[in-house]
Every structure is written in C-alpha cells, then in structure tokens.
Amino acid sequence: MATLKYTDLSKKDTASIVLRRVYTAAFFQLKDKNSPMYRCTKRIQLKLGREKEIFDEKNALTTEKFLKFLKLKTLSDGVEIELKMTQRTKRFYKITDLYKDIEFDGKSKVKTSLVGAERQEIGLLAAVKDAALRGVKLPGVNLQVMDAWKNDKRTVTGQEPYIDIVIQDINAKKYGISCKGDFAPSLGGGGLAGLSRIVPRLVDSVYTNVEEYLKEELGIDENQTVPANYVPDIFIPISTSHMRKILVGNEYIGGPVDYMYVGKMDVSYSFSGNRLDLNGKFYDIDDYMRKIGKFYFRIRKRELQGIDKIKVTYKEKNKDGYPILFKHAVTNKPNFRLVIDSRYSGNSKVLKEI
C-alpha cells in the first residue's frame, strides 16, 4: 500500500473513514507503514485556490460537503489534516502525504478475520503511543512506554509471528505482546507448525493418543469411511507446564511473548488523569492462564462441505510429517483441525491429560 490519492477519496466509504478518523482524533501515518503514528487534532482544512476553510468539532465537515468539494476540486485545491507531532507542535499535512493503511484498503475487507486482527493492532498501537506521549503507564503492565510498533517480521517458516506488537520502555527494554479478541478461534500455539516447534514431543503425544482412540475405541481401520458424527470432537487437557511454554513461544516462531492483550477488535480508550482506560486488558502469562483456567487441545473435523462422511488415514502424512488422520470422503482434502480451547462440549470425547 502507498499513500492516499484523491481518486480514493471520491468513494463515499473512504471519505467517511477519513472524517470519522479526524473527528475521533485517530492516528495517521505519513508515507508508509514504517512511519510513526501521529494523532489527529480533529481539524481538517479545505484549500480552494488561495482561500482556506478549517473544520473542527464545532464546525464539522459533513461527508456530503466533503464529497462535493472533491468532485469539483481543481489542481490548485486540496485537503489537509492537522497532526500532533509532539506534545507542543502541530502541523497540517496534505491528504496525499498520508499512508493508505489497511482500513483504507478495500481489498483487505475480503478476509474479515484478518481485517479484525489488523484493526485491533492498529487501535492498540494508537492507544499505547498516545500513552507514551502523555507519560502514562499502561494498565496491567505498569510500564512507562517510550515507543511501540507492529511486528511485521515473518518467522523462519514464513508464518505470521507470535508477537503482534513490540513495546519499548524508557529503559529501552522490549516486550512482546500477543493480541487476541474476546472470542479467539484458538488460545495459542500458532497452529500445528508453531506447536511442533515449541513442544514437539507433546504434539507427538497428541497424535499417538488420537490414533489410539480412533483405532482401539472406535475401531476405525486405515482408509475406512465413516459417518462424520461417528467421530466426536476430541479434547485433550494440557498440563500447566506445557501450556506456559506454548503461550510464551520461542524465537523460532516469532516469540517469546511477555504479555497478552485481550479485548474487542475495535479498540477504544480514554485518559482519566494519569490513567489509561482501555476496552481491553493486558495480562502477563501467569495471569492469562489463571483467567482462562484450563486449556485443551481440540481436534475436530473441518470443511465437510455438506458431506456427512469422513475418511480416516493413519499412513498419509501432512507437510509437517504428522498423520493426516481425517480426509474429506469425496475430495480427499485433509480436514483435521487442531486448536487450543478453554472448555469441552458435552457430546465430545475427553482423553487423558498430557
């Protein structure tokens, strides 16, 4: 993504996003994603030749008026947004100087879960940077922050990193933050690829125990097709020591994680004196484990696509070298899913703790 263009602003949705971010004092970046985030002062300026008209909260620019201006603008006209550069300095910047981040990128909306995660990270970064400017400590972390940035580094295996945001305190010490929604699809591990790098022996035990259950208790043979509901979701309790390793991670998968941030995808915040109030919460690893209580590996079938049967195979391996176990009965596409959950359902099978 590059900077915003006037052709982007001609779209009603994009124009509305700009005005919403202006009047909620949101953050913008200049030029590219490596730019610091600068808070908007809630002022936007329209330049008509040599004349200027400034809009603020009391004299708000409407979307309709904004779009009309953009439609009629000439080469000598323009739009500028005022940004707070430091505690004392402010400056108007051309709209075309602003980085076209993911909220302005229509293509990113195709994958809703990704947009949500990116939105949460951008919102949290804005709150943390604002706290740094004000000299306010982060709640639950008790850190005096100097800077923060999104972790864009890919892991050695090319996966998304375990750490979403890096926070640096006034002593230049860095902390890794993993961001999660209130209802995360998985509570940790980074999928099978991540788990096999953190706790490889534990993953071996998961497959051994599941295979044993399928063969001995359910009596399913190699390449046998069975009704999908014949194999329930399988849950395996995870010991505390193993779970802590999983949550922290390691450098190979983009860790280690120091704190978890749990909250809504749309981050909101305010300041009460010297206190930052967020609609989410920071937890250190031990507090996060106490919050969740118990963790389970959950093995389930996915992408059945209306077919109520699955094929079981113990001999075929996936790219990580583990048995595929579940395949689509028609397409033969692997549909074994391993995630980490905090509870098990009543019609599931719970195996022994590992």
C-alpha positions, 0 to 999 in steps of 0.5 A: 500500500502507498499513500492516499490519492484523491481518486480514493477519496471520491468513494463515499466509504473512504471519505467517511473513514477519513472524517470519522478518523479526524473527528475521533482524533485517530492516528495517521501515518505519513508515507508508509507503514514504517512511519510513526503514528501521529494523532489527529487534532480533529481539524481538517482544512479545505484549500480552494485556490488561495482561500482556506476553510478549517473544520473542527468539532464545532464546525464539522465537515459533513461527508456530503460537503466533503464529497462535493468539494472533491468532485469539483476540486481543481489542481490548485485545491486540496485537503489537509489534516492537522497532526500532533507531532509532539506534545507542543507542535502541530502541523497540517499535512496534505491528504496525499502525504498520508499512508493508505493503511489497511482500513483504507484498503478495500481489498483487505475487507475480503478476509474479515478475520484478518481485517479484525486482527489488523484493526485491533493492532492498529487501535492498540498501537494508537492507544499505547503511543498516545500513552507514551506521549502523555507519560502514562503507564499502561494498565496491567503492565505498569510500564512507562512506554517510550515507543511501540510498533507492529511486528511485521517480521515473518518467522523462519517458516514464513508464518505470521509471528507470535508477537503482534506488537513490540513495546519499548520502555524508557529503559529501552527494554522490549516486550512482546505482546500477543493480541487476541479478541474476546472470542479467539478461534484458538488460545495459542500455539500458532497452529500445528507448525508453531506447536511442533516447534515449541513442544514437539514431543507433546504434539507427538503425544497428541497424535499417538493418543488420537490414533489410539482412540480412533483405532482401539475405541472406535475401531476405525481401520486405515482408509475406512469411511465413516459417518462424520458424527461417528467421530466426536470432537476430541479434547485433550487437557494440557498440563500447566507446564506445557501450556506456559511454554506454548503461550510464551513461544520461542524465537523460532516462531516469532516469540517469546511473548511477555504479555497478552492483550485481550479485548474487542477488535475495535479498540477504544480508550480514554485518559482519566488523569494519569490513567489509561482506560482501555476496552481491553486488558493486558495480562502477563502469562501467569495471569492469562492462564489463571483467567482462562483456567484450563486449556485443551487441545481440540481436534475436530473435523473441518470443511465437510462441505455438506458431506456427512462422511469422513475418511480416516488415514493413519499412513498419509502424512501432512507437510509437517510429517504428522498423520493426516488422520481425517480426509474429506470422503469425496475430495480427499482434502485433509480436514483435521483441525487442531486448536487450543480451547478453554472448555469441552462440549458435552457430546465430545470425547475427553482423553487423558491429560498430557 
